[in-house]
Amino acid sequence: AKSGKGPGPEGPGTLCSACSARFRSGATGPPQVDAAGKYLCDCGRTFETIGALGVHKRHCDGGRWRCGWCECDAAAAQGKGPGPDGPRTLCAVCASRFRAGHREALRRDADGKWLCGCGRAFDSTGGLGSHRRHCAWAAQAHGAARGSSPLSAPPTPTPRPTPPAVAATVATVTAAATTATVRR
């Protein structure tokens, strides 16, 4: 077989490398081409070359992916991240909330606006986030979740025990300094 030729349905060396890769991946024929001669993806995008289509298809889901919480599609998501159902199941915004400890999606009203617990609605999650930084309801809810009032002082840190090796070194240095002071 020549370089760049790969196996196809009619034996070894019968397809170009791009078509052979498609064949090995389960494709049963050539990719769809539109009237302008561009290669079509299932998601509707078109590409000048079959190689560009192949690169795109590695990450394309055919327009079927939706965020597990807010249900936005891949085009509206600013990336995909981990969620309670595994990797790449939430959009970047919801994944950030999940990593921060939230365990459910933000609530929406009938008009699709984002809701704060105080009752106010916002067009964007950014607007809701800005509001929550100053919302008395959100401060109360998050303070209750932590078990303290949002207005109370921060907890006093617990002192860490000194490791024995450090304690021995400190005692030796202190004794040497005391002996040096007594001799003067």
C-alpha positions as CSV (number, residue, x, y, z in Angstrom):
1,A,0.0,0.0,0.0
2,K,1.1,3.5,-0.8
3,S,1.7,6.1,1.9
4,G,-1.5,7.9,2.7
5,K,-3.6,5.0,1.7
6,G,-5.6,3.0,4.2
7,P,-8.0,0.1,4.5
8,G,-11.6,0.4,3.3
9,P,-14.6,-1.8,2.7
10,E,-12.9,-3.2,-0.5
11,G,-9.6,-4.1,1.2
12,P,-6.3,-2.6,2.2
13,G,-5.0,0.6,0.4
14,T,-8.4,1.5,-1.1
15,L,-9.2,4.7,0.7
16,C,-7.3,8.0,1.3
17,S,-6.1,8.4,5.0
18,A,-9.1,10.7,5.9
19,C,-11.7,8.4,4.5
20,S,-9.9,5.4,5.9
21,A,-10.1,7.0,9.4
22,R,-13.8,7.6,8.9
23,F,-14.3,3.9,7.8
24,R,-12.4,2.6,10.9
25,S,-14.6,4.8,13.1
26,G,-17.7,3.2,11.7
27,A,-18.7,5.5,8.8
28,T,-20.3,3.6,6.0
29,G,-19.8,6.1,3.2
30,P,-18.3,9.5,2.3
31,P,-19.2,12.6,4.3
32,Q,-22.2,14.7,3.2
33,V,-21.4,17.6,1.0
34,D,-23.6,20.7,0.4
35,A,-24.3,22.4,-2.9
36,A,-21.1,24.6,-2.5
37,G,-18.9,21.5,-2.1
38,K,-18.3,22.0,1.6
39,Y,-18.4,19.1,4.1
40,L,-21.4,19.0,6.4
41,C,-21.4,18.1,10.1
42,D,-24.5,16.7,11.9
43,C,-24.6,19.9,13.9
44,G,-25.1,22.0,10.7
45,R,-21.6,23.6,10.4
46,T,-19.8,23.3,7.1
47,F,-16.0,22.9,6.4
48,E,-13.8,23.5,3.4
49,T,-11.8,20.2,3.9
50,I,-12.5,16.8,5.1
51,G,-9.6,17.1,7.6
52,A,-11.2,20.2,9.2
53,L,-14.5,18.3,9.5
54,G,-12.6,15.4,11.2
55,V,-11.0,17.8,13.7
56,H,-14.4,19.4,14.4
57,K,-16.1,16.0,14.9
58,R,-13.7,15.0,17.7
59,H,-15.5,17.5,19.9
60,C,-18.9,17.9,18.3
61,D,-21.9,16.2,19.8
62,G,-24.2,17.0,17.0
63,G,-26.0,19.7,19.0
64,R,-27.4,17.2,21.6
65,W,-25.4,18.3,24.7
66,R,-27.2,20.2,27.4
67,C,-26.1,21.4,30.8
68,G,-27.5,19.1,33.5
69,W,-28.7,22.1,35.6
70,C,-29.6,25.1,33.4
71,E,-30.1,23.1,30.2
72,C,-28.1,25.6,28.0
73,D,-26.7,24.0,24.8
74,A,-23.0,23.7,24.0
75,A,-23.0,26.9,21.8
76,A,-24.4,29.0,24.8
77,A,-22.0,27.4,27.3
78,Q,-18.7,29.0,27.9
79,G,-17.2,25.6,28.3
80,K,-18.1,22.3,30.1
81,G,-17.1,21.2,33.5
82,P,-17.7,18.5,36.1
83,G,-21.0,18.0,37.9
84,P,-22.7,15.5,40.2
85,D,-23.2,13.2,37.2
86,G,-19.6,13.2,36.1
87,P,-17.1,15.2,33.9
88,R,-18.4,17.6,31.3
89,T,-22.0,17.4,32.4
90,L,-22.4,21.1,33.5
91,C,-21.8,24.4,31.7
92,A,-18.9,26.4,33.0
93,V,-21.1,28.6,35.2
94,C,-23.0,25.7,36.8
95,A,-19.7,23.7,37.2
96,S,-18.2,26.7,39.0
97,R,-21.2,26.7,41.4
98,F,-20.9,22.9,41.8
99,R,-17.2,23.2,42.7
100,A,-18.0,25.9,45.2
101,G,-20.3,23.5,47.1
102,H,-23.8,24.1,45.6
103,R,-25.7,20.9,44.9
104,E,-28.6,22.2,42.7
105,A,-29.3,24.5,39.8
106,L,-30.3,28.1,40.3
107,R,-34.0,28.6,40.3
108,R,-35.9,30.4,37.4
109,D,-39.3,32.0,37.1
110,A,-41.9,31.4,34.4
111,D,-40.2,34.1,32.2
112,G,-36.8,32.3,32.5
113,K,-35.3,34.9,34.8
114,W,-32.9,33.9,37.5
115,L,-34.4,34.1,41.0
116,C,-32.9,35.1,44.4
117,G,-34.5,33.7,47.5
118,C,-35.6,37.2,48.4
119,G,-38.0,37.2,45.4
120,R,-36.1,39.5,42.9
121,A,-35.6,38.2,39.4
122,F,-32.6,38.9,37.1
123,D,-31.9,38.5,33.3
124,S,-28.4,37.0,33.9
125,T,-26.6,34.9,36.4
126,G,-24.0,37.8,36.7
127,G,-26.8,40.2,37.8
128,L,-28.0,37.6,40.3
129,G,-24.5,37.1,41.6
130,S,-23.9,40.8,42.1
131,H,-27.2,41.2,43.9
132,R,-26.5,38.3,46.2
133,R,-23.3,39.9,47.5
134,H,-25.4,42.6,49.1
135,C,-28.7,40.7,49.7
136,A,-29.7,40.3,53.3
137,W,-31.7,37.1,52.5
138,A,-28.6,35.5,50.9
139,A,-26.3,36.5,53.7
140,Q,-28.8,35.1,56.2
141,A,-29.2,31.8,54.2
142,H,-25.5,31.3,53.8
143,G,-24.8,32.2,57.4
144,A,-27.4,29.7,58.6
145,A,-25.8,27.0,56.4
146,R,-22.5,27.6,58.1
147,G,-24.0,27.6,61.5
148,S,-23.2,31.2,62.4
149,S,-24.6,34.6,61.8
150,P,-23.1,36.5,58.8
151,L,-22.6,39.4,61.2
152,S,-20.7,37.4,63.8
153,A,-16.9,37.6,64.2
154,P,-14.9,35.0,62.3
155,P,-14.0,31.9,64.3
156,T,-10.7,31.9,66.2
157,P,-8.2,29.7,64.5
158,T,-7.1,26.6,66.4
159,P,-3.4,26.6,67.1
160,R,-1.5,23.8,65.5
161,P,0.6,21.5,67.7
162,T,4.4,22.0,67.3
163,P,6.1,18.9,65.8
164,P,8.6,17.2,68.3
165,A,11.6,17.9,66.0
166,V,10.8,21.6,65.9
167,A,10.2,21.7,69.6
168,A,13.6,20.1,70.3
169,T,15.4,22.5,68.0
170,V,13.7,25.5,69.7
171,A,14.6,24.2,73.1
172,T,18.3,23.7,72.0
173,V,18.5,27.2,70.5
174,T,16.8,28.8,73.6
175,A,19.2,26.9,76.0
176,A,22.3,28.0,73.9
177,A,21.1,31.6,73.9
178,T,20.5,31.6,77.7
179,T,24.0,30.1,78.3
180,A,25.6,32.7,76.1
181,T,23.8,35.5,78.0
182,V,24.8,34.1,81.4
183,R,28.5,33.9,80.4
184,R,28.7,37.6,79.4
